[in-house]
Amino acid sequence: MKEDNLKIICRNRKALFEYAIDALYEAGLVLKGTEVKSLRQGKANISDAHARFKDGELFLYNVHISPYTHAALDSHNPERPRKLLLNRWELKRLLGKTQEKGYTLIPLRMYFRNEHAKVEIALARGKRKYDKRQTIRDREEKRDMERARKQR
């Protein structure tokens, strides 16, 4: 994905360790005004979030967007489900894939692209314990190779 005009709000670092990523999608978010202002301050958390279908529409659950500090009385609910905006063919493909055993939709990062709030969601399959150990082993080997390269 191109990195032009991106202002990253938050990342889900735990997701790459917990899940094997099959496909990535960029989705728009339906937000209220105070949520957008809070996101511009970088006050969001997607570490426990996931996406689910409800009545043929895709919603993002367990995303915490902190209330805007300078808002009047009518601030938003920080944990409310937020609708994701995707093309019709992307929604149909994701609906079919998530009905298969083992697939889930998780957000990897939330960002602003050209003043629009976006979320990068991944079609992912959960890793088993031995897969996670292999990931740790690969990461340590890569780190050791980088150290050795820098020492030369």
Backbone bond lengths (Angstrom), bond angles and torsions (degrees), N, CA, C in turn:
res aa  C-N    CA-C-N  psi(-1)  N-CA   C-N-CA  omega(-1)  CA-C   N-CA-C  phi
1 M - - - 1.453 - - 1.520 108.90 -
2 K 1.321 115.78 137.14 1.460 119.85 -178.63 1.524 110.98 -66.96
3 E 1.312 116.00 144.58 1.458 121.86 -176.39 1.524 112.47 -102.23
4 D 1.332 118.27 23.45 1.463 120.33 -177.65 1.524 111.21 -79.45
5 N 1.315 115.91 136.19 1.472 122.39 176.39 1.520 113.69 53.92
6 L 1.319 117.92 40.56 1.459 120.93 177.47 1.519 110.05 -102.62
7 K 1.334 115.16 133.73 1.459 120.85 170.55 1.524 105.60 -121.62
8 I 1.317 116.20 102.65 1.457 121.00 -173.93 1.524 109.72 -74.48
9 I 1.325 115.53 130.18 1.461 122.41 -179.79 1.526 109.78 -91.15
10 C 1.344 116.78 -52.37 1.458 120.50 179.32 1.528 109.55 -156.59
11 R 1.332 114.93 160.10 1.465 122.52 179.59 1.517 109.67 -126.35
12 N 1.312 114.88 156.46 1.460 121.54 173.96 1.522 106.92 -107.48
13 R 1.318 116.70 86.71 1.463 121.60 -174.83 1.523 111.84 -69.74
14 K 1.314 116.47 -31.17 1.453 121.57 -177.28 1.534 111.99 -69.16
15 A 1.337 116.86 -24.58 1.457 121.33 -173.39 1.525 112.49 -64.05
16 L 1.330 118.21 -40.49 1.456 120.20 -177.68 1.526 112.03 -67.62
17 F 1.318 116.88 -24.17 1.463 120.94 176.89 1.525 110.85 -82.67
18 E 1.326 117.32 -38.10 1.459 122.34 -174.79 1.525 113.76 -83.12
19 Y 1.343 118.09 -24.40 1.463 121.46 -172.03 1.520 111.33 -130.51
20 A 1.331 115.36 151.07 1.463 122.65 170.32 1.528 106.29 -96.43
21 I 1.320 116.86 121.41 1.464 122.38 -173.51 1.530 109.62 -86.48
22 D 1.344 116.32 129.18 1.466 121.13 177.68 1.523 112.33 -102.39
23 A 1.333 117.61 -42.50 1.469 120.35 -177.91 1.523 109.00 -148.58
24 L 1.338 115.83 151.91 1.464 122.13 178.83 1.524 109.83 -117.59
25 Y 1.330 115.97 142.71 1.459 122.36 177.99 1.522 108.93 -135.19
26 E 1.318 116.39 145.32 1.456 121.63 174.18 1.521 107.38 -104.75
27 A 1.331 115.69 123.44 1.456 120.61 -177.88 1.522 110.11 -123.37
28 G 1.308 115.96 145.44 1.452 121.23 173.18 1.521 109.40 -81.99
29 L 1.315 116.13 163.94 1.465 121.88 -179.68 1.519 109.78 -120.78
30 V 1.329 116.52 141.42 1.458 121.24 171.54 1.524 106.26 -93.65
31 L 1.335 116.13 112.35 1.463 121.47 -174.57 1.516 111.35 -126.47
32 K 1.338 115.01 159.53 1.464 121.28 171.56 1.525 108.43 -90.09
33 G 1.315 116.44 166.12 1.462 121.19 -176.61 1.507 113.97 -60.35
34 T 1.335 117.42 -42.00 1.459 119.42 -179.26 1.526 111.30 -69.84
35 E 1.342 117.02 -27.45 1.460 119.73 176.98 1.526 110.40 -68.50
36 V 1.318 117.03 -40.65 1.461 120.78 179.32 1.527 109.89 -63.64
37 K 1.315 116.99 -43.44 1.458 120.42 179.82 1.527 111.14 -63.97
38 S 1.316 116.47 -39.26 1.453 120.48 178.09 1.532 111.01 -67.07
39 L 1.334 116.81 -38.22 1.466 120.35 177.01 1.517 111.26 -64.56
40 R 1.320 117.01 -37.16 1.462 119.94 178.58 1.529 110.70 -63.29
41 Q 1.326 117.30 -27.09 1.468 121.24 175.05 1.531 111.60 -82.07
42 G 1.334 117.21 -5.98 1.465 121.74 178.87 1.503 114.27 80.41
43 K 1.322 117.75 26.26 1.461 120.98 -175.28 1.525 110.48 -102.98
44 A 1.332 115.68 76.12 1.460 121.17 178.21 1.522 108.86 -145.31
45 N 1.330 115.60 155.85 1.453 121.88 179.18 1.526 108.21 -141.52
46 I 1.344 116.73 123.26 1.466 120.62 179.75 1.526 111.93 -119.74
47 S 1.313 118.10 20.27 1.464 120.00 -173.95 1.529 113.14 -66.66
48 D 1.312 119.40 -31.52 1.465 121.69 -179.57 1.522 112.04 -108.59
49 A 1.310 118.11 15.08 1.464 121.50 -172.61 1.526 112.00 -82.64
50 H 1.324 114.47 157.29 1.464 122.23 173.61 1.529 108.28 -153.80
51 A 1.319 116.29 162.87 1.462 121.55 179.06 1.521 108.59 -113.63
52 R 1.340 114.73 144.88 1.460 121.87 -178.16 1.515 109.73 -143.12
53 F 1.315 116.23 152.25 1.453 120.76 175.32 1.522 109.99 -88.79
54 K 1.342 114.96 139.44 1.454 121.63 175.94 1.527 106.58 -142.95
55 D 1.312 116.65 115.65 1.465 123.44 -179.33 1.528 112.06 55.82
56 G 1.329 117.51 41.28 1.452 121.77 176.93 1.513 114.92 79.45
57 E 1.326 118.33 1.20 1.467 122.32 178.05 1.517 108.67 -115.29
58 L 1.318 115.44 152.54 1.454 121.21 -177.87 1.525 110.11 -99.73
59 F 1.334 116.35 128.79 1.460 122.36 -179.00 1.523 110.06 -123.98
60 L 1.308 115.29 148.61 1.460 123.12 178.34 1.533 107.79 -103.20
61 Y 1.326 116.43 123.96 1.460 122.31 -176.73 1.526 110.64 -112.81
62 N 1.326 115.92 155.09 1.471 125.11 176.23 1.521 113.88 62.89
63 V 1.315 117.27 27.26 1.463 121.12 172.25 1.516 106.39 -91.53
64 H 1.314 116.09 127.55 1.464 119.77 -179.93 1.525 109.01 -104.03
65 I 1.330 115.81 112.74 1.460 121.85 172.81 1.519 105.99 -111.75
66 S 1.312 116.30 112.21 1.466 121.15 -175.29 1.526 111.14 -60.58
67 P 1.333 117.08 147.56 1.468 119.45 177.38 1.525 111.16 -61.03
68 Y 1.316 115.25 144.93 1.454 121.61 -179.99 1.523 108.71 -69.72
69 T 1.326 116.88 129.36 1.464 121.15 -172.38 1.523 112.81 -68.03
70 H 1.334 118.54 -32.75 1.462 120.95 -176.15 1.527 112.87 -97.62
71 A 1.321 117.04 15.81 1.463 120.08 -178.92 1.524 110.11 -78.00
72 A 1.313 114.78 157.13 1.461 120.47 175.78 1.531 108.34 -77.08
73 L 1.289 117.54 -149.21 1.461 121.58 -175.56 1.522 113.58 -70.07
74 D 1.311 117.77 -31.44 1.466 120.93 -171.85 1.529 112.04 -94.00
75 S 1.322 116.99 67.96 1.448 121.14 176.64 1.527 109.06 -85.57
76 H 1.303 117.27 167.98 1.467 121.97 -175.81 1.532 111.68 -85.52
77 N 1.328 115.43 163.99 1.457 122.41 173.96 1.536 107.28 -80.58
78 P 1.339 119.29 122.04 1.465 120.65 -173.66 1.525 114.71 -64.34
79 E 1.319 119.20 -27.07 1.469 122.35 -173.96 1.522 113.79 -107.37
80 R 1.312 119.55 13.21 1.463 120.62 -174.56 1.530 111.12 -68.23
81 P 1.346 118.06 149.85 1.470 120.46 174.88 1.526 109.87 -66.66
82 R 1.323 115.93 140.13 1.467 120.84 -179.00 1.518 109.40 -119.92
83 K 1.327 115.32 133.08 1.458 121.23 -177.79 1.525 110.18 -73.89
84 L 1.337 115.54 138.48 1.457 122.10 176.67 1.521 109.38 -102.33
85 L 1.315 115.84 142.17 1.458 122.05 -177.93 1.527 109.89 -108.43
86 L 1.331 116.05 116.05 1.457 122.90 178.17 1.525 109.04 -135.97
87 N 1.324 116.33 164.98 1.457 120.06 173.96 1.528 110.40 -67.36
88 R 1.331 115.92 157.01 1.462 120.57 -176.89 1.525 111.31 -61.30
89 W 1.338 117.61 -41.60 1.469 119.83 -178.49 1.524 110.97 -69.03
90 E 1.341 117.94 -31.73 1.464 120.54 176.22 1.529 110.34 -68.19
91 L 1.323 116.12 -40.80 1.469 119.56 178.27 1.527 111.21 -63.18
92 K 1.331 117.42 -42.51 1.468 120.43 179.46 1.525 111.07 -63.74
93 R 1.323 116.62 -41.88 1.460 119.90 179.93 1.529 110.70 -65.11
94 L 1.332 116.04 -44.43 1.465 119.42 179.96 1.528 111.77 -65.82
95 L 1.320 117.15 -37.57 1.467 120.25 178.50 1.521 110.14 -62.23
96 G 1.325 116.66 -43.82 1.467 120.20 178.16 1.514 112.31 -64.19
97 K 1.325 116.75 -42.74 1.465 120.49 -178.26 1.525 112.54 -69.05
98 T 1.338 117.35 -38.41 1.469 118.91 -178.05 1.521 111.86 -72.49
99 Q 1.331 117.22 -19.08 1.458 119.33 175.97 1.521 111.64 -78.78
100 E 1.346 116.98 -16.20 1.455 120.15 172.80 1.522 108.82 -70.88
101 K 1.313 115.64 154.36 1.454 119.52 -176.96 1.528 111.32 -70.45
102 G 1.309 116.51 130.28 1.452 121.94 172.24 1.516 115.96 96.85
103 Y 1.330 119.30 -13.10 1.466 120.49 -179.04 1.523 111.10 -89.87
104 T 1.315 114.92 144.67 1.456 121.91 176.10 1.525 108.86 -144.94
105 L 1.316 116.44 165.03 1.457 122.36 178.80 1.524 108.55 -113.16
106 I 1.325 116.17 122.08 1.458 120.33 -179.51 1.526 109.27 -129.34
107 P 1.334 117.51 144.16 1.466 119.77 175.62 1.528 109.98 -81.78
108 L 1.333 115.99 137.33 1.458 120.40 178.07 1.516 112.15 -98.80
109 R 1.329 116.29 -38.26 1.467 119.25 178.09 1.522 109.36 -156.96
110 M 1.314 114.11 156.35 1.456 122.15 176.97 1.521 106.55 -121.70
111 Y 1.342 116.41 137.09 1.454 119.72 -174.57 1.519 110.57 -156.90
112 F 1.329 114.39 168.27 1.459 121.99 172.28 1.521 107.73 -103.84
113 R 1.313 116.91 127.71 1.463 122.81 173.42 1.516 106.89 -120.43
114 N 1.333 115.90 114.23 1.469 121.08 -178.90 1.527 111.41 51.48
115 E 1.306 117.15 49.32 1.472 124.72 175.54 1.536 114.18 71.62
116 H 1.330 118.83 6.86 1.462 121.50 177.25 1.520 109.23 -110.95
117 A 1.336 116.86 134.81 1.458 120.95 178.55 1.525 109.01 -76.22
118 K 1.321 115.30 128.95 1.461 122.07 -179.08 1.516 109.24 -130.46
119 V 1.330 115.13 158.17 1.455 120.83 173.58 1.525 107.13 -133.07
120 E 1.330 115.71 137.38 1.455 121.13 177.03 1.516 107.24 -95.82
121 I 1.340 116.30 113.11 1.459 119.68 -179.93 1.517 109.00 -106.10
122 A 1.316 114.65 149.01 1.458 120.73 -176.99 1.523 109.79 -121.01
123 L 1.315 114.75 137.06 1.461 120.99 169.67 1.521 104.89 -84.11
124 A 1.319 116.71 113.29 1.462 120.27 -169.21 1.522 111.55 -133.20
125 R 1.314 113.79 157.66 1.461 122.44 176.83 1.526 106.69 -121.99
126 G 1.315 117.18 133.34 1.463 121.14 -178.00 1.513 112.42 -63.23
127 K 1.331 116.59 140.26 1.460 121.52 178.19 1.515 110.30 -85.72
128 R 1.322 115.28 151.14 1.456 120.51 173.64 1.526 108.32 -88.78
129 K 1.331 115.74 173.09 1.455 120.30 -175.03 1.531 112.00 -61.38
130 Y 1.339 117.29 -40.52 1.464 118.94 -178.89 1.527 111.14 -70.30
131 D 1.340 117.74 -29.31 1.467 120.31 175.06 1.518 110.69 -65.50
132 K 1.331 116.38 -39.62 1.464 120.71 179.54 1.520 110.65 -65.99
133 R 1.337 116.65 -38.92 1.460 119.85 177.59 1.518 110.95 -63.77
134 Q 1.327 116.21 -38.71 1.464 120.69 178.11 1.529 110.18 -64.80
135 T 1.340 117.24 -38.96 1.464 121.37 177.53 1.527 110.58 -61.88
136 I 1.318 116.74 -43.59 1.464 121.20 178.44 1.526 110.13 -62.98
137 R 1.327 116.92 -44.03 1.461 121.69 -180.00 1.532 110.84 -61.96
138 D 1.328 116.79 -44.29 1.471 120.99 179.22 1.526 111.36 -62.91
139 R 1.330 116.01 -42.17 1.464 120.44 -179.80 1.528 110.80 -63.83
140 E 1.340 117.00 -41.98 1.464 120.28 179.26 1.519 111.66 -66.84
141 E 1.342 117.49 -38.81 1.463 120.56 177.29 1.521 111.01 -63.74
142 K 1.310 116.42 -41.73 1.465 120.92 179.12 1.527 110.48 -63.76
143 R 1.329 117.07 -40.97 1.457 122.16 178.81 1.529 110.63 -64.53
144 D 1.341 117.20 -41.88 1.465 120.99 178.89 1.526 111.20 -64.80
145 M 1.330 117.09 -40.07 1.463 120.47 178.67 1.525 110.73 -64.88
146 E 1.321 117.50 -39.03 1.468 121.12 177.77 1.530 110.91 -64.59
147 R 1.339 117.59 -41.34 1.456 122.03 177.52 1.522 110.83 -61.46
148 A 1.331 116.06 -45.09 1.451 120.59 -179.67 1.529 111.08 -64.83
149 R 1.310 117.15 -37.51 1.455 121.26 179.66 1.526 110.56 -67.48
150 K 1.319 117.53 -39.07 1.463 121.32 179.92 1.528 112.68 -69.77
151 Q 1.340 116.82 -29.72 1.465 120.96 -178.93 1.514 112.09 -74.03
152 R 1.323 118.24 -21.84 1.463 121.40 -179.51 1.478 112.93 -72.59
